[in-house]
């Protein structure tokens, strides 16, 4: 059986690992000087609740460009950037709330 100190270190280490792993897309975007690094970092906070969003952010961060017409459709102007962030945040939070509600009812 693990001592309480060892268990605490394992919990702390797991938490640090998950935080570093979660913010990997933002780190890659900053290191590669991605043009949308600030938007990627903001959306990365929301990806705590959605692994599918994390995968999309990782793909966007590693692509390193934002001139694709599909990307420009959503992030071409500051208003669109704000709308994208709010839309994604609302969808992820709604999904999370629905999951919590379903689990609470069970």
Buried (B, 14 or more C-beta within 10 A) or exposed (E): EEEEEEEEEEEEEEEEEEEEEBBBBBBBBBEEEBBBBEBBBBBBEBBBBBEEBBEBBBEBBEEEEBEEEEBEEBBEEEEEBEEBBEEBBEEBEEBBEEEEEEEEEE
